[in-house]
């Protein structure tokens, strides 16, 4: 079994929702919800929060979590994960799972599913699930797969187009990624690519440079709901108030 580190990138600045990681969901901040859900995974050797803001760092330490400071000028969460992994005390990490810091409904099963793919010696992996609505919502990223469940393409548009009106499933990409550690170091050096810039989807850069992303259809029944706006936060509060996850 590989030694896999869970990293939650979290920054304070956000165009649509400044201070999002510190937003309260009942008595806990969102970053605490994500951290505690991640710690329920059975496959991680440790979990850390990678941030560029002292307020988030202090919040994580206040509830007993582990946090590391990273540069404020990094371009994205993947680069933040890479820098945190490089500076992590244990230099024998085999792989990293990038856990989104705005997914307070995260099912720990998803982390274990990503770990399973990493233990099968895939260098880059992620998850998806079948959806039956929001086909034309550009914030719901769709993915199409090869016959052996590697990603063919990710898009904010509906893919595939159902010209024949058949029952072909539509899959939503779930934004949790696993990287073999050497691939993670390589990935952050790759140049930006046209499709990635056009769709504003970071993962397309991997495909455009000719690398594979292995995808698993998750067995989790939890609805994937990232928090991008205050309205999303209210939806999460309602879900947590009315259901056990």
C-alpha positions as semicolon CSV with decimal commas, in nm:
position;residue;x (nm);y (nm);z (nm)
1;X;0,000;0,000;0,000
2;X;0,126;0,346;-0,086
3;X;0,179;0,616;0,173
4;X;-0,077;0,876;0,071
5;X;-0,102;1,228;0,212
6;X;-0,430;1,420;0,205
7;X;-0,385;1,792;0,138
8;X;-0,663;2,050;0,157
9;X;-0,564;2,372;-0,024
10;X;-0,741;2,672;0,126
11;X;-0,702;3,041;0,047
12;X;-0,883;3,337;0,198
13;X;-0,922;3,543;-0,119
14;X;-1,217;3,449;-0,340
15;X;-1,392;3,665;-0,597
16;X;-1,739;3,528;-0,524
17;X;-1,698;3,443;-0,156
18;X;-1,407;3,605;0,033
19;X;-1,309;3,422;0,351
20;X;-1,496;3,110;0,243
21;X;-1,289;2,855;0,444
22;X;-1,376;3,039;0,766
23;X;-1,750;3,062;0,695
24;X;-1,947;2,907;0,980
25;X;-2,166;2,599;0,929
26;X;-2,335;2,585;1,267
27;X;-2,065;2,576;1,533
28;X;-1,773;2,486;1,301
29;X;-1,596;2,659;1,015
30;X;-1,615;2,505;0,670
31;X;-1,247;2,413;0,674
32;X;-1,300;2,223;1,001
33;X;-1,588;2,027;0,847
34;X;-1,371;1,931;0,548
35;X;-1,073;1,843;0,767
36;X;-1,274;1,623;1,002
37;X;-1,448;1,445;0,712
38;X;-1,107;1,381;0,554
39;X;-0,968;1,234;0,876
40;X;-1,239;0,966;0,861
41;X;-1,067;0,816;0,557
42;X;-0,903;0,480;0,617
43;X;-0,632;0,520;0,354
44;X;-0,443;0,842;0,437
45;X;-0,126;0,856;0,642
46;X;-0,205;1,216;0,740
47;X;-0,413;1,523;0,649
48;X;-0,285;1,881;0,628
49;X;-0,430;2,215;0,520
50;X;-0,214;2,416;0,279
51;X;-0,292;2,788;0,304
52;X;-0,145;3,129;0,231
53;X;-0,336;3,309;0,503
54;X;-0,251;3,327;0,875
55;X;-0,621;3,340;0,971
56;X;-0,686;3,001;0,815
57;X;-0,361;2,862;0,959
58;X;-0,458;2,973;1,310
59;X;-0,813;2,841;1,271
60;X;-0,688;2,494;1,174
61;X;-0,443;2,483;1,463
62;X;-0,716;2,598;1,703
63;X;-0,926;2,286;1,639
64;X;-0,623;2,054;1,656
65;X;-0,559;2,018;1,285
66;X;-0,232;2,045;1,094
67;X;-0,164;2,338;0,862
68;X;0,131;2,461;0,656
69;X;0,190;2,802;0,504
70;X;0,251;2,826;0,128
71;X;0,337;3,112;-0,107
72;X;0,056;3,357;-0,180
73;X;0,142;3,385;-0,550
74;X;0,082;3,021;-0,645
75;X;-0,153;2,989;-0,947
76;X;-0,394;2,724;-0,815
77;X;-0,472;2,462;-0,553
78;X;-0,265;2,194;-0,724
79;X;0,047;2,408;-0,704
80;X;-0,034;2,474;-0,337
81;X;-0,057;2,098;-0,276
82;X;0,273;2,040;-0,456
83;X;0,456;2,298;-0,247
84;X;0,305;2,165;0,075
85;X;0,401;1,807;-0,015
86;X;0,755;1,916;-0,098
87;X;0,790;2,080;0,243
88;X;0,612;1,808;0,441
89;X;0,818;1,653;0,721
90;X;0,785;1,298;0,586
91;X;0,987;1,280;0,263
92;X;0,870;0,925;0,188
93;X;0,522;1,016;0,063
94;X;0,424;0,811;-0,243
95;X;0,117;1,005;-0,348
96;X;-0,102;1,305;-0,266
97;X;-0,479;1,348;-0,272
98;X;-0,595;1,704;-0,339
99;X;-0,913;1,744;-0,132
100;X;-1,127;2,046;-0,215
101;X;-1,156;2,282;0,081
102;X;-1,510;2,386;-0,013
103;X;-1,671;2,039;0,005
104;X;-1,808;2,015;0,361
105;X;-2,033;1,723;0,262
106;X;-1,732;1,518;0,152
107;X;-1,780;1,143;0,185
108;X;-1,458;0,981;0,319
109;X;-1,537;0,686;0,091
110;X;-1,438;0,907;-0,203
111;X;-1,091;0,955;-0,058
112;X;-1,056;0,579;-0,019
113;X;-1,173;0,526;-0,379
114;X;-0,907;0,766;-0,505
115;X;-0,649;0,588;-0,290
116;X;-0,752;0,256;-0,442
117;X;-0,680;0,390;-0,791
118;X;-0,344;0,525;-0,677
119;X;-0,253;0,186;-0,533
120;X;-0,316;0,041;-0,881
121;X;-0,018;0,250;-1,000
122;X;-0,211;0,517;-1,187
123;X;-0,022;0,846;-1,184
124;X;-0,328;1,073;-1,190
125;X;-0,682;0,981;-1,084
126;X;-1,020;1,137;-1,007
127;X;-1,390;1,052;-0,959
128;X;-1,724;1,107;-1,127
129;X;-2,089;1,018;-1,074
130;X;-2,394;0,990;-1,296
131;X;-2,628;1,289;-1,298
132;X;-2,986;1,333;-1,412
133;X;-3,015;1,713;-1,403
134;X;-2,809;2,031;-1,444
135;X;-2,689;1,908;-1,785
136;X;-2,655;2,263;-1,916
137;X;-2,519;2,421;-1,598
138;X;-2,162;2,537;-1,679
139;X;-2,066;2,505;-1,311
140;X;-2,139;2,131;-1,330
141;X;-1,837;1,991;-1,512
142;X;-1,907;1,686;-1,728
143;X;-1,662;1,410;-1,822
144;X;-1,666;1,139;-2,090
145;X;-1,469;0,819;-2,049
146;X;-1,287;0,556;-2,253
147;X;-1,398;0,194;-2,229
148;X;-1,135;0,138;-1,956
149;X;-1,247;0,446;-1,757
150;X;-0,981;0,696;-1,850
151;X;-1,091;1,053;-1,916
152;X;-1,146;1,146;-2,280
153;X;-1,253;1,503;-2,211
154;X;-1,393;1,735;-1,946
155;X;-1,631;2,016;-2,036
156;X;-1,867;2,275;-1,893
157;X;-2,094;2,191;-2,187
158;X;-2,315;1,884;-2,215
159;X;-2,110;1,586;-2,335
160;X;-2,194;1,363;-2,507
161;X;-2,468;1,532;-2,710
162;X;-2,768;1,298;-2,711
163;X;-2,856;1,311;-3,081
164;X;-2,997;0,957;-3,079
165;X;-3,197;1,010;-2,758
166;X;-3,049;0,696;-2,605
167;X;-2,991;0,618;-2,239
168;X;-2,618;0,690;-2,244
169;X;-2,523;0,817;-1,896
170;X;-2,404;1,172;-1,827
171;X;-2,124;1,191;-1,572
172;X;-2,039;1,483;-1,348
173;X;-1,676;1,525;-1,257
174;X;-1,610;1,526;-0,882
175;X;-1,320;1,757;-0,805
176;X;-1,100;1,533;-0,594
177;X;-0,765;1,434;-0,747
178;X;-0,494;1,184;-0,666
179;X;-0,138;1,227;-0,791
180;X;0,160;0,997;-0,773
181;X;0,418;1,225;-0,612
182;X;0,662;1,241;-0,905
183;X;0,377;1,316;-1,144
184;X;0,257;1,597;-0,917
185;X;0,603;1,758;-0,929
186;X;0,603;1,719;-1,308
187;X;0,249;1,850;-1,351
188;X;0,314;2,190;-1,195
189;X;0,588;2,251;-1,455
190;X;0,358;2,190;-1,755
191;X;0,273;2,495;-1,965
192;X;-0,084;2,619;-1,993
193;X;-0,283;2,477;-2,283
194;X;-0,554;2,612;-2,518
195;X;-0,844;2,389;-2,411
196;X;-0,766;2,430;-2,044
197;X;-0,766;2,808;-2,082
198;X;-1,082;2,805;-2,296
199;X;-1,290;2,595;-2,054
200;X;-1,112;2,726;-1,743
201;X;-1,060;2,364;-1,636
202;X;-0,717;2,292;-1,493
203;X;-0,739;1,915;-1,549
204;X;-0,757;1,952;-1,928
205;X;-0,391;2,054;-1,925
206;X;-0,302;1,698;-1,826
207;X;-0,489;1,550;-2,122
208;X;-0,357;1,808;-2,366
209;X;-0,001;1,721;-2,271
210;X;-0,074;1,356;-2,347
211;X;-0,106;1,212;-1,996
212;X;-0,390;0,992;-1,871
213;X;-0,638;1,055;-1,591
214;X;-0,795;0,739;-1,454
215;X;-1,155;0,790;-1,342
216;X;-1,370;0,587;-1,104
217;X;-1,748;0,611;-1,089
218;X;-1,796;0,667;-0,718
219;X;-2,005;0,438;-0,504
220;X;-2,086;0,724;-0,267
221;X;-2,449;0,826;-0,237
222;X;-2,359;1,173;-0,108
223;X;-2,451;1,457;-0,339
224;X;-2,137;1,644;-0,443
225;X;-2,193;2,007;-0,351
226;X;-1,907;2,254;-0,356
227;X;-1,955;2,592;-0,190
228;X;-1,886;2,874;-0,438
229;X;-2,133;3,133;-0,309
230;X;-2,316;3,227;0,014
231;X;-2,627;3,070;-0,142
232;X;-2,442;2,738;-0,173
233;X;-2,350;2,765;0,195
234;X;-2,718;2,795;0,287
235;X;-2,794;2,479;0,085
236;X;-2,523;2,292;0,278
237;X;-2,665;2,411;0,610
238;X;-3,009;2,283;0,509
239;X;-2,868;1,944;0,406
240;X;-2,673;1,905;0,731
241;X;-2,970;2,016;0,938
242;X;-3,206;1,761;0,782
243;X;-2,983;1,460;0,722
244;X;-2,697;1,258;0,859
245;X;-2,398;1,213;0,627
